[in-house]
Amino acid sequence: MSLLWTIIIGFLAGVIAKFIMPGDNEPSGFILTTILGIVGAFVASYLGQALGWYRPGEGAGLIGAVVGAIIVLFVYGLVAGRQRRAI
């Protein structure tokens, strides 16, 4: 159930992060944005577990997942911006 909960929270976090951090280098598709949000939720969960904020098997909450999604969107924007400049 923890995996499913992380995916649901990540979906919501991706949508919220897109509204918080819009930009030209950010993904424009709804599906890609939500996938990056889900990845952000997993990043927040595992980073929080490594830092001792969450117990093993416990996922990040909505705020942690939004922060993780913003970090993933920021990194995606950096990578996408480099690829556009190289072309």
N, C-alpha and C positions, 0 to 999 in steps of 0.2 A: 504494500500500500504506500510505502514511503516514496518509491519511484514514481508512481502515478501522481502522488501529491506534488512532488517536485516538478513534474511536467506541467501540471495545471497551474501552479504558482509561476513557473517560468513563462508560460503563455501570457498570463496577465502582466508579468513583469516586463516582457518584451514590448507589449503594447504601451505600457506606462513609460518605459524608458524612451521609446520613440517620440512620445509627446514631450518629454523632458529635454531630449537631446536631438532636435531635428538638424539637418544639414545636408549639404550637397554630396558628401562622401558617404553618407549613411545609406543602408539598403532601402530601396523604395518599395519593394514588394512586401505585402502583408505576411506572406508565408516565411520569407527569409528573416524578417524582423522577429517573428514569433520564435523561429528556430534559434536565432541568436539569443533571444530571451531565455529559452529553455537551457541553452548552453550556459548562459550567465547564472541561472539558478543552480546548475550543477557545480559551476566554479565557486559560487558563494557557499554552497553546502560543503564541498571538500576543503575549501580554504578555511571556513569556520571550524570544521572538525580538526584540521591541522593546527589551528591556533588555540584550540581548546574552548571555543565559544559554544560549540554544539557537541553533544554526545555522539559516539559512533552510531550510525544508522538514523540520526536525526537530521532532517533537512533544514535549509534556510527558510526563514519566514519571508513574507512579502517584501519587507523593506530590504533585507539582505539580498534577496533575489533581484530587486530593482537595481541595487548598487552593482551587483555582479553583471547584470545585463548592460548597464551603462558602461562598465569597464570593457565588456566584450564589444559593444558598439563603437567605443572609442578606438580600440585596437583595430577593428574592422575598417573604420574610417581612415586610419593611418595607412593600413595596407592597401586599401582601395585607392587612396590618393597617390601613393607611390606608383602603383600600376598604371594609373592614368597619365602620370607625368612621363613614364618611361615609353609610352606608346606614341 
